Amino acid sequence: MTAETRLRYLKAALVVFGAIFIVGIYAMMMWIFPSGWGWTPSQPEYEQMIMGVYATLGIFLIRAAKNPLEHLSLIWFTIWSSIVHGGIMLIQALVDVTERANLLGDVPALFLVAFVLWYLMPRKAEAA
């Protein structure tokens, strides 16, 4: 994949993931697949905090899409925080039977975000 193509796809991925972070997480936790995105028993205060943090991140990802090369640290933060969050949720889902649905919900989604953004990030030679 050429550097230009990778950058074009990165811009699109930032907008898509940003929009998902802004509205998709809320929709998944509340209506679409609450057992795979929420907590059992429900913890509304925690869920509101998570939705607020991810909505804020989503806004900044969309802004970063205009010029990703100027926002590499934000993109790397998104990659690594998704890996860490997904890893913690993976362990919690394996240990706590009430969280097993997260293995089909937020755990793979977080790893997908991390992988896609990592794959599309400019290589060192391209960024220079």
N, C-alpha and C positions, 0 to 999 in steps of 0.2 A: 504494500500500500504506500502510495507516495505521501510525502509530508503534507501537501496541500489537501489531499483527500482525507487524511487522518484528521487534520485541523477542522475541515468542514464537518466531518462526523462528530468530532468532539464538541463543536458548537451546538450541533443538533442534540447530542446527548445531554449537554448541560441544560438546555431548555426543557427537554422532556423530563429529566430527573428533577429539575427545579419545579416544574408544574406538578409532578407527582408528589414531591415533598410538600408543596403548598396545599393541594386539595386531595390528593390520592391517599395519603396516610390517614387523614381524617375519615374519608369515605370507607377505607378498609377497616378501620377500628370501630366505626359506628354502625355501618350497614352491610357492607359486602362480605367480609370474612372476619368478624370480631374475634372468634376463637383463635385465629392464626395471627392476629395483629394486636390484640388486647391482652389483658392479664386476667387470670382466674384466681380468686374472685376479682370482679371489676375494681379497678383503682382509678376513679375518674380524675383525681387531682394529679396523679402521676401521668396519666394519659394526656391530660391537657398540657402539662409541661413538655412532654415529648412532642406533641403536635406543634406547640409554639416554637420549640427549638428547630424542628425540621422545616416548618413554614418559613422561618427566618433564613435558614440555610438555603431553602429553595429560591427565595428572592435573590440572594447573593449569587447563586449559581446561574440564574437567568441573566443577571447583570454581567457576570463573568463571560458569558457566551459571546458578548460583543467583541472581546479581545482576550481569549484564554491565555495567551502568552504573558499578559500582564497580571494574571491571577493564578499562577501555578501553585502558590502555597495554599490557596483556598481549595483548589482541586485536589492537591495531595492530602489536605486535611480531610476532605470528603472521602477519599479512598481509604485512608488509614482509620478514620473514625468508623467507617462502615465495617471494616474488617474487625475492629475491636468490638463494636456493638454486636455484630453478627456472631462473633466468637463467644461473647458472654451469653447471648441468648441461646446459642447452640448448647453450651454446657448446662444452662438452666433448664432447657427443654429436655435434655437427656436425664437430668437428675430428678426433675419434678414432673411427674406424670401429668399433672394438670396443665402443663405448658407444652405438651407434645405437639399440639396443632401449630405452634410457631415453627416447627420443622418444615411446614408447608407454606408458611406465611412470610413473616419478616426476616427469618434467618436466610433463606435463599435469596430473597430480594436484596438484602444488604450486601451479600457476597456478589450478586450480579452487578449492582451499582459499582462496587469496588473494582471488579474485573473489567467492566466496560470502560470506565474512566481510565484505569491503568493502561489498558490496551491502546486507547486512543491518545494518551499523553504523548506530546512530542518527545522524540529521543534527544539526548543531549546535543548531538550534532545539529539537529533540526532547530532546536530552541536557540542556539547560538547564531 
